Amino acid sequence: MTDRTAELVLKNVYGASTKQLLDLVMAAEKAFDDFGKRSFFGKDKGKEAEGRFTEALIHAIMALERAGKIRDSKNAEESFTALQSAMTLVRRAYPNWPRAHRYWDDFYANTYEQQ
């Protein structure tokens, strides 16, 4: 179930970059679900999903830069702070992806907060 008000705020604040933020959420959900899994032929599905998450992360950062939410995408602190703010609003608008939000929280804690 979505929070319609939070969804409208998300779209108003982040505009066109909302699509990339939602793509990031979907990639996080897939990465969470595929963690530790292998295909029938032995392919590491978790590694592949993690790669797609990383790709979606880069696209989301670039979209936030285009939207003016990040001035310098090469600045990790600025990028992760802006992305965390965006993902907080995404979580309020779309609380029905708890596994994706958990994956993002773990990723954020393990990547940014340890720097």
Secondary structure, 3 states (H helix, E strand, C coil): CCCHHHHHHHHHHHHHHHHHHHHHHHHHHHHHHHCCCECCCCCEHHHHHHHHHHHHHHHHHHHHHHCCCCCCCCCHHHHHHHHHHHHHHHHHHCCCCHHHHHHHHHHHHHHCCCC
